[in-house]
């Protein structure tokens, strides 16, 4: 019994020391994030070390009731992390605590059609066009009383962040975008690509059919797992990691919004007239003026442009980084330290 008590005491002291260290790290990070003389640092955490967020919050924002995770000090510099398809907020489950420890206020929302985010009115069109999703981000900032934030994302989330940076640069302090400049338009979507490139977009054409819509509805989890494997061929995620995210696809609007997004890109589905002016501005491929870091994984199996093709779309301070080590499409979850570092570094630009 004496030995057990000694072991318990040692475990208690060790746990207490770790807790105090983590608390101090968060306090120091918060001070640095608010100070003009020091810069925040990002603590090292092994990918997969975190498996959950604090209890999610809900807020009415524009057309939606948005479910989101929040971490870090309430007065920290805001960072909004935006996920893609078919992923969810768990792409940032290791990034959020890193940035929170560095003193940032981290907001990680479910996009429309995912998780606990719901469309407020049954009469609202389940729209997946890019302008609508970007407006959702601005509406969320309004609801949370955030005037300006660092925006960072991948896939759909990178597109949303880039659109906000291009159309509302006063709302975007800086940008981190995986796969670079992803702003597109329907006219560009009608332009044929070489056969090998078209093959990579097989699911876009599948969704263009009623068979594809029904198939995605029936097999959405299997579908998403296939995309995960092909988009990140060297990422050995386990079932628990996938299942945490797959639960968010059970949102009642998920299939309608995903299918509309891809049909809209091909010009096979109409958007809403209220977004026409925004889409016209986006069709001109506007230059992004805010400080930006673009990222790309060295093993991204999803369709993506070459970095040289979009470098000229950023007129502010700009840097591109290719992340080595078999990193695929879901870069923030596969390489959370590199993604977190990019957020901190772009804040210094």
Buried (B, 14 or more C-beta within 10 A) or exposed (E): EEEEEEEEEEEEEEEEEEEEEEEEBBEBBBEBBBEEEEEBBBBEBEBBEBEEBEEBBBBEBBBBBBBBBBBBBEEBBBBBBBBBBBBBBBBBBBBBBBBBBBBBBBBBBBBBBBBBBBBEEEEEBBBBBBBBBBBBBBBBBEBBEBEBBBBBBBBBBBBBBBBBBBBBBEBBBBBBBBBBBBBBBBEEBEEEEEEEEEEBBEBBBBBBEEEBBEBBBEEBBEBBBEBBBBBBEEBEBEEEBBEBBBBBBEBEBBBBBBBBBBBBBBEBBEBEEEBEEBBEBBBEBBEBBBBBBBBBBEBBBBBBEEBEEBBEBBEBEBBBBEBEEBBBBBBBBBBBBBBBBBBBBBBEB
